[in-house]
Amino acid sequence: MQLAPYYREFDLPWEGDPESSERFRKILRVLLILLVIFGIAFPLLPTPRREAAEEVPARLRRMVLRARDLPCQETTGGELCKASRERRASDAQPSLKLGEPGD
């Protein structure tokens, strides 16, 4: 009786050899250790100081304020105009803050 024709290899083709699996685990371990080290180190680094905001020129301020007050064009079906008018109306109304007298 011959056993050779009935022999089957029960390893799955995507399993790979043990050497490559061990090499993958070693690389993965090193990368995870580096990730943890950088994850701890980065929040501890000093942050750069922010510079003060640059002053907006008066001409640019006037131009933006004029453009904001221009009437809205009805090219979009009026939806943007309606939203713009509502936003301007809500900006003009003073809002009450909690804790002020007269609540």
DANOR-V764939 format. One record per backbone hydrogen bond with DSSP energy under -0.5 kcal/mol. NH is the residue of the N-H (numbers start at 1). CO is the residue of the C=O. If there is no record, write none. Layout:
# DANOR-V764939
nh=NH co=CO
nh=NH co=CO
This chain:
# DANOR-V764939
nh=6 co=3
nh=7 co=3
nh=7 co=4
nh=10 co=8
nh=15 co=12
nh=21 co=17
nh=22 co=18
nh=23 co=19
nh=24 co=20
nh=25 co=21
nh=26 co=22
nh=27 co=23
nh=28 co=24
nh=29 co=25
nh=30 co=26
nh=31 co=27
nh=32 co=28
nh=33 co=29
nh=34 co=30
nh=35 co=31
nh=36 co=32
nh=37 co=33
nh=38 co=34
nh=39 co=35
nh=40 co=36
nh=41 co=37
nh=42 co=38
nh=43 co=39
nh=44 co=40
nh=44 co=41
nh=45 co=41
nh=45 co=42
nh=61 co=57
nh=62 co=58
nh=63 co=59
nh=64 co=60
nh=65 co=61
nh=66 co=62
nh=67 co=63
nh=68 co=64
nh=69 co=65
nh=70 co=66
nh=76 co=73
nh=77 co=74
nh=79 co=76
nh=82 co=78
nh=83 co=79
nh=84 co=80
nh=85 co=81
nh=86 co=82
nh=87 co=83
nh=88 co=84
nh=89 co=85
nh=90 co=86
nh=91 co=87
nh=92 co=88
nh=93 co=89
nh=100 co=97
nh=103 co=100
